[in-house]
Amino acid sequence: MDSSATLVSLFEDRVAATPDAPALEFGERTWTYRQVDAWAGAAARQLADLGVGPEARVALGMRRSVELVIGMVAVAKAGGAYVPVDPDQPAERTDYILGTADPVCVLTTRGEGFGTESERSVVFVDDFVPQDDSTAGYPLHVASPAPEHTAYVIFTSGSTGRPKGVAVPHRAVANQLVWKVAAFGLGPDDAVL
């Protein structure tokens, strides 16, 4: 495996190789790699304008959805680390995670409205949906995280009763993804959840 691989480099390699291939499917709707790249790139620019860069954290306050995947890619493209926060979890846990992670902002959807009551900046990922298939003006990424930079911070249940944040670097995630492709013999026509 290439030890310089990151989530951003792996994604951009796939966009370059298969821009019009399906990247995401939900119900009857399909988004190509080019469309995902454009959508995430536009959101990444907004995140960067708010100060997101390497090691900066962004809370993802969304349920499992296409927008959540776009948010994960956008945060990576901005160079930051995402912190998933389940909108359905108890408020006490959410407050603790946000207080501990100290994200630059919250990335959510207008439908979720997560984080709008806080003093943090809130960015709505659905505000950046491209209106057509054009990617003109969208950079591939805003920042280039290094393999040792944090890709995401996941909060465990915590053996003490308090959630503990575990920072996972790009290198670890990229290594796992490359291994899975090789170990399971995955090809361009395979779908993975």
N, C-alpha and C positions, 0 to 999 in steps of 0.2 A: 504494500500500500504506500501511496505517496504521503510522506509524513507532513507535508505542507497542506494537506486537504482540510477544508472547513465545510460547514454546511453551505455557505455561500458558493464556494468553488465547485462543489459537487452539483448544486442546483444550476449554476450558470453553465457548467459543462453540458448538462442535460438540455437546457434551453438552446444552446448553440447547436447541439447534435440533432435535436428533434423539436424545433420550435412549434410545429403545428400538430404534434402528437397530443393525445389527451393527457392532461396532468391531474385533473380533479373531475370526479363525477359525483353528482348528487341528484337523486331523483332522475328527472328527464334532462337535466342540464349538464353540459360538459364544458370545461375550461381547458384551453390548450396551455402548453408551457409558456408560449409567448404572452397569452392573456394574463396568466398568473404573474409572470415577470413584470408586466406593465402595471398591474394593480398593486403588487407589493412594492414595486419601485416608487410609485407615486406616494404611497403611505410612508415609505422609508425616508423620502425627502422631508416630509413633515416631521417625522420623528427626529431626524438629524437637526432640523431647525430648532427643536426644543432642547437640544443638547445630548441626544442619544448618540453614543459612540462606544468604543471598546470598554467593556466592564460596566457600562451604565445599564441599569435594569429598567424594564418596561413590564408593568403588570398587564397580563392578558385576561381581562374580565369578560369571558365569553363561554357559552356552552359549546359543545362539539359541533362544528359547522365548517362550511367552506371558508367563512370569514376568519375562523380561528386559524386555519392553515395559512391563509393569506397573512394574518397577523404575525405568525411565527416566521414566515419568510421575510416579511417587512422588517421585523426587529433585527434579524440576522443581516439583512442588506444594509441596515443603518449601523451595523457593527455592535449592536447591543446584545443583551441577554434577556430572554423573556422569562417571566415568572407567571405560570398559569395560576389563576385564582378562580375557583368555581363560584359562580354567582349564587348557587343554591346552598353553599355551606353556611354554617352559623356566622353571624356578624362578628362575634368575638374572635373566631379563627381568622376571618378576613382581615380584621383590624390588626391582629397580631402579625400576620404575614406582611401586610403593607407597611406596618411600622418597622418590622425587621428588615425587609428587603429594600425599603426606602426607594421605590421606583421613581424615575424622572417623571413618568406620566403613566396613565392608564390607557390602554388600547381596548376598545370595546365596539359595539354596534349601537346604532340609534335604538334598535329594539330592546337591547339589554339595558342601556342607560346606566351600566355599572360604573360606579366611581363618580357620578355626576354630583353627588352630595359632598364629596371630599374637596379639599383645597388643592389637590393635585390637578395638573393639566390633564384633560381628557381629549383623546383623539378617537374619532369614529371611523373605523376602517371602511365602512360602507360609503363614506363620502368620496372615496377614491376609485370607485368602480369605473374602469374605462368605458366611455360611451360608444366606442367602436373598436375595431381590431387594431387600430394604429398604436404603435409603440413609440412614435416620434417624440423625442424630448424626454423619454424615460431612461435614466442611466441604468446600467446593469446592477449597480450597487452604489451606495453612498460612501461606505467605508469598507475597508478590507480587514476583517478581524484576523488575527493570527491564530494558528492552531491552539495555542495555549490560552487564548481568551475564552471567557465563559460564554457558552452558547445558551444555557438556560439554568435556572435555579428552581429545583423542585423541593417542595416542603413535604417532609415525611410526617407521619403521625407523631413521632417523638416518643422515646421510651420514658421520658419524664412527664409526659402529658402535654408538653408544649411542642408545637411543630418545630422541626429543625430544617433549615435550608441547606441543600446540598448543591454546590455549584458543579456543573458538568461542562468541561471544556469542549471546544469544537473538535479537537483531535480525537477524543473518546467517541463522540457521536459519529464522526466521519469514519473512523475505524470500524465501528459496529455496523454501519450501513454497508460499507464495502465488503466486509466479511459475510454479511447475510446474503448479498447478491451472489457472491462466489459459492458459499456453502450450500445454498438452495438452488443454484443454477438458474437464477432469475434472468429473464431476458426482457427486451423492450415491450413485449406483449403481455407481460405478467402484471397483475394488479396486486398491490399490497396495502393492507389497512394499517 
